Amino acid sequence: MKYFLLTLLLSPILFSCSDKKDMAYPERMPLTESVYASATVQPDSLYQVYSAVVGILDKIWVEEGDKVAKGDPILQIINTSPELNTENAKLALQLARENYSGNAAVLSGIKDEIQAAELKLKNDSINYFRQKNLWSQNIGSKLEYDNRKLAYELSQNNLSLLKRKYDRTKNELETQVMQAENNYKTALTNTNDFTITSKINGKVYALYKNQGEIVNTMEPVAAVGRSDKFVVELLVDEVDIVKLKIGQAVFITLDSYNSKVFEGTLDKIYPRKDERSQTFKVEALFKDPPATLYPGLSGEGNIIIAEKEETLTIPKEYVIGESHVLTDDGETEITIGLQNLDRVEILGGIDEKTAIYKPEQ
């Protein structure tokens, strides 16, 4: 009974082997293995333009498609608060400088006090040493001597205090001037932030706001990128990313150019995986780009990871599972090398004289 069942199981296989239409032999031919990726054309150095301040869009200096140079104005935003802050900072700076070195300087008053204290100390010093000499000769009273000595010591202390006051006040005023200068520079910077300029030489590809609308720091207001250089963004499955290296050849087809193939070179591999699509982004550069390109043009890319001028291959549809083919001896294990969408490389298990059969679907 077991023998009868085995015969029934083998009979379809033997029948399919007898069908010559599904028989083939391994062939030697060139073989190229590549990694498929979806492709999107984008301008090089494309970036989203954000405003550093909140305000109302007062003027748009450019139109979509206009070329701009680095530093050219793109948008003008109005807000009266920064202008008032700038004026107040300017007034505070002028006052700080006037206090430090102007005609009504605080330091000049302390200098006058120091000069007066120095004169008083000189006078008290003369009186004290004169009285000291007299007292050493037992001339005069002890009380008069003590008073001269006390006046002299007080004058010394007063002069010392005034000098320290001068140094302390000078440092404070210097600090106030520097703080006022920094505040004024900050206010000027905030005022300049209301004019949004281009960071590169390129083209304005998008304007997201209209005149009169409110602009904030969270939403982009424009998109700017280079106009003379485009990159091809490719999304590669995580299974294939480890096979890629910078400099590998890339063959690109774009929907806008039908079946025409453009050659490129893999230029950059981004190391972070997109968790939503489970893909990695890589970039390729055209060797000879099309004459006309627009952001967002889509297509396909094939990144060449290995090539052989001649090797033994079979059609991919003849492979059973991952490493078997059907021969006259039944299922035979093979060793597979390179493979593309249509064919696989045979490294061992069968040769050119081995007939293989297409398995039933």
C-alpha positions in Angstrom: 0.0 0.0 0.0 2.8 2.5 0.8 4.5 1.6 -2.5 1.3 2.4 -4.4 1.0 5.8 -2.7 4.6 6.7 -3.5 4.0 5.8 -7.2 1.0 8.1 -7.3 3.0 11.0 -5.8 5.9 10.6 -8.2 3.7 10.2 -11.3 3.0 14.0 -11.7 6.7 14.8 -11.5 7.6 12.2 -14.0 4.8 13.4 -16.3 6.0 17.0 -16.1 9.6 15.9 -16.8 8.4 14.4 -20.1 7.0 17.7 -21.2 9.7 19.0 -23.5 8.2 22.5 -23.6 9.1 23.1 -20.0 12.7 21.6 -20.3 15.8 23.8 -20.5 19.5 23.6 -20.1 21.8 26.0 -18.2 23.3 28.7 -20.4 26.5 30.8 -20.2 25.8 34.5 -20.6 26.5 37.9 -18.9 24.7 38.5 -15.7 24.1 41.6 -13.7 22.7 41.8 -10.2 21.0 45.0 -9.1 18.8 46.4 -6.3 15.5 48.0 -7.3 14.4 51.3 -5.8 11.7 53.8 -6.4 13.1 57.2 -7.6 12.2 60.8 -7.1 14.1 63.8 -8.6 14.8 66.7 -6.3 17.0 69.9 -6.5 20.3 69.6 -4.8 20.5 71.5 -1.4 16.7 71.9 -1.3 15.6 73.3 2.0 12.4 74.6 3.7 12.6 78.3 4.5 11.3 79.3 8.0 10.8 82.6 9.6 12.7 83.4 12.8 10.0 85.7 14.0 6.2 86.1 14.1 4.4 88.7 12.1 2.4 89.5 9.0 3.7 88.9 5.5 4.0 92.4 4.1 5.8 91.8 0.8 6.8 89.0 -1.5 10.0 89.9 -3.4 10.0 86.9 -5.8 7.7 84.5 -7.6 7.9 80.7 -7.8 10.5 79.7 -10.4 12.6 82.9 -9.9 16.3 82.5 -9.6 17.9 84.0 -6.5 21.4 84.7 -5.3 22.7 84.1 -1.8 21.4 86.9 0.4 18.6 88.1 -1.9 15.4 89.0 -0.1 12.5 86.6 -0.5 9.8 87.7 1.9 9.3 90.8 4.1 7.5 90.5 7.4 6.2 93.5 9.5 5.9 93.8 13.3 6.2 97.1 15.1 7.5 95.6 18.4 11.0 94.8 17.2 11.4 98.4 15.8 10.4 99.9 19.2 12.7 97.5 21.0 15.5 98.6 18.7 14.9 102.2 19.4 14.7 101.7 23.2 17.9 99.7 23.1 19.6 102.5 21.1 18.5 105.1 23.7 19.8 102.8 26.6 23.1 102.5 24.8 23.5 106.2 24.4 22.7 106.8 28.1 25.2 104.1 29.2 27.9 105.7 27.0 27.1 109.2 28.3 27.3 108.0 31.9 30.6 106.4 31.2 32.4 109.1 29.2 30.1 112.0 28.5 30.0 115.5 29.9 27.6 114.4 32.7 29.7 111.4 33.5 29.3 109.8 36.9 33.0 109.1 37.0 34.0 112.8 36.7 32.0 113.6 39.9 33.9 110.9 41.8 37.2 112.2 40.4 36.4 115.7 41.8 35.7 114.1 45.2 39.1 112.3 45.0 40.9 115.5 44.2 39.2 117.2 47.1 40.1 114.3 49.4 43.7 114.4 48.3 44.0 118.1 49.1 42.4 117.5 52.5 44.7 114.6 53.2 47.7 116.8 52.2 46.6 119.5 54.6 45.8 117.1 57.4 49.1 115.4 56.9 51.0 118.7 57.2 49.1 119.6 60.4 49.6 116.2 61.9 53.3 115.9 61.3 53.8 119.5 62.5 51.9 118.8 65.7 53.8 115.5 66.1 57.1 117.3 66.0 55.9 119.8 68.6 54.6 117.1 70.8 57.9 115.3 70.6 59.4 118.5 72.1 56.7 118.6 74.8 55.0 121.6 73.1 51.3 121.7 72.9 48.6 119.6 74.4 47.9 115.9 74.0 44.4 116.5 72.9 45.4 118.7 70.0 47.9 116.1 68.9 45.2 113.3 69.0 42.8 115.5 67.0 45.4 116.1 64.3 46.3 112.4 64.1 42.6 111.4 63.9 41.9 113.9 61.1 44.9 112.6 59.2 43.8 109.0 59.5 40.2 109.8 58.5 41.5 111.6 55.4 43.5 108.6 54.4 40.5 106.3 54.8 38.2 108.7 52.9 40.6 108.9 50.0 41.0 105.1 49.9 37.2 104.6 49.9 36.7 107.1 47.1 39.4 105.4 44.9 37.7 102.0 45.5 34.3 103.6 44.7 35.8 105.0 41.5 37.1 101.6 40.4 33.9 99.9 41.3 31.7 102.5 39.5 34.0 102.4 36.4 33.6 98.6 36.2 29.9 98.8 36.6 29.5 101.5 33.9 31.8 99.5 31.5 29.5 96.5 32.1 26.4 98.6 31.5 27.8 99.9 28.2 28.7 96.3 27.0 25.2 95.1 28.0 23.6 98.0 26.2 25.7 97.3 23.1 24.7 93.6 23.2 21.0 94.5 23.6 21.2 96.9 20.7 22.9 94.3 18.5 20.2 91.7 19.5 17.5 94.2 18.7 19.0 95.0 15.3 19.3 91.3 14.6 15.6 90.8 15.4 14.7 93.6 13.1 16.8 92.1 10.3 15.1 88.7 10.9 11.9 90.3 9.5 13.5 90.2 6.0 13.9 86.5 5.0 16.7 86.0 2.5 18.0 83.1 0.4 20.9 81.1 1.9 22.1 79.7 -1.4 22.4 80.6 -5.1 19.4 78.8 -6.6 15.7 78.9 -7.4 12.5 79.5 -5.5 10.5 76.3 -6.0 7.5 77.1 -3.7 5.9 79.9 -1.7 3.5 78.7 1.0 2.1 82.0 2.2 0.2 84.9 0.6 0.6 88.6 1.3 -1.3 89.6 4.4 -1.2 86.2 6.1 0.2 85.6 9.5 3.7 84.0 9.6 5.0 82.0 12.5 8.2 80.1 13.3 6.6 76.6 13.1 5.4 76.6 9.4 7.7 76.9 6.3 7.1 79.9 4.1 9.0 78.9 1.0 11.2 76.2 -0.5 14.6 77.0 -2.2 17.1 74.8 -3.9 19.7 74.8 -6.6 18.6 75.2 -10.2 21.7 73.8 -11.9 22.1 70.5 -10.0 19.5 67.7 -9.3 19.8 64.6 -7.2 17.8 61.3 -7.4 16.3 60.2 -4.1 16.0 56.4 -4.0 14.1 54.3 -1.5 15.8 51.0 -0.9 14.3 48.0 1.0 16.1 47.3 4.3 16.9 43.8 3.0 19.1 45.3 0.2 20.7 48.3 1.9 23.8 46.3 3.1 24.6 45.5 -0.5 25.1 49.2 -1.5 28.3 51.2 -1.6 29.1 54.7 -2.6 30.2 54.9 -6.3 28.0 52.0 -7.6 26.4 52.6 -11.0 22.7 53.4 -11.1 20.4 53.1 -14.1 17.4 55.4 -13.8 14.1 55.6 -15.8 11.7 58.5 -15.4 8.0 58.4 -16.2 8.3 61.7 -18.0 10.9 60.3 -20.4 9.2 57.0 -21.2 11.7 54.2 -21.5 14.8 56.2 -21.8 17.5 55.1 -19.4 19.8 57.6 -17.6 23.1 56.5 -16.0 24.1 57.8 -12.6 26.3 57.1 -9.6 25.4 56.4 -6.0 26.5 59.4 -4.1 25.1 59.2 -0.5 23.6 56.6 1.8 21.5 57.9 4.7 22.0 55.7 7.8 18.6 56.0 9.3 15.7 53.7 8.4 12.2 55.1 7.9 10.1 53.1 10.3 6.9 53.7 8.4 8.0 52.5 5.0 10.8 50.2 6.3 13.1 51.7 3.7 16.4 53.6 3.6 17.0 56.7 1.5 20.0 57.0 -0.8 21.0 59.6 -3.3 22.4 59.3 -6.9 23.8 61.9 -9.2 23.1 61.9 -13.0 26.2 61.5 -15.2 24.4 63.1 -18.1 21.1 64.6 -16.8 18.1 65.3 -19.0 17.9 68.8 -20.4 14.7 69.6 -18.3 14.1 68.4 -14.8 11.5 69.4 -12.2 11.2 68.6 -8.5 9.1 65.5 -7.8 9.6 63.7 -11.1 9.2 60.0 -10.3 10.6 56.8 -11.8 12.6 53.7 -11.0 16.2 53.0 -10.3 18.4 49.9 -10.5 21.6 50.0 -8.5 24.2 47.7 -9.9 25.9 45.7 -7.1 27.7 42.9 -9.1 28.4 42.0 -12.7 29.9 39.0 -14.5 30.8 39.0 -18.2 30.0 35.3 -18.5 28.6 32.8 -16.1 26.3 29.7 -15.9 22.7 30.8 -15.5 19.1 29.3 -15.5 15.7 31.0 -15.6 14.6 32.1 -12.2 11.2 30.4 -12.7 12.9 27.0 -12.7 14.2 27.3 -9.2 12.2 25.4 -6.5 12.2 27.1 -3.1 15.6 28.7 -2.5 18.1 26.2 -3.8 16.6 23.3 -5.8 15.8 22.5 -9.4 13.9 19.6 -11.0 16.2 17.2 -13.1 15.8 13.7 -14.4 17.1 12.6 -11.0 14.3 14.4 -9.2 14.9 17.5 -7.0 18.6 18.5 -7.1 20.2 21.0 -4.7 22.1 23.8 -6.4 24.4 26.6 -5.2 23.2 30.1 -6.3 25.3 33.2 -6.9 24.2 36.4 -8.5 20.6 36.9 -9.5 18.3 39.4 -11.2 14.7 39.6 -12.0 14.9 36.8 -14.7 17.9 34.6 -14.1 20.1 33.2 -11.4 23.8 32.2 -11.4 24.6 28.5 -10.9 27.8 27.9 -8.9 27.4 24.2 -8.3 25.0 21.3 -8.4 24.3 21.1 -12.1 26.2 21.9 -15.3 25.5 22.9 -18.9 24.5 19.3 -19.9 21.9 18.9 -17.1 18.3 19.1 -18.3 16.1 21.0 -15.9 12.3 21.1 -15.8 9.9 23.9 -15.0 8.0 23.0 -11.8 4.2 23.0 -12.0 2.6 26.2 -10.6 
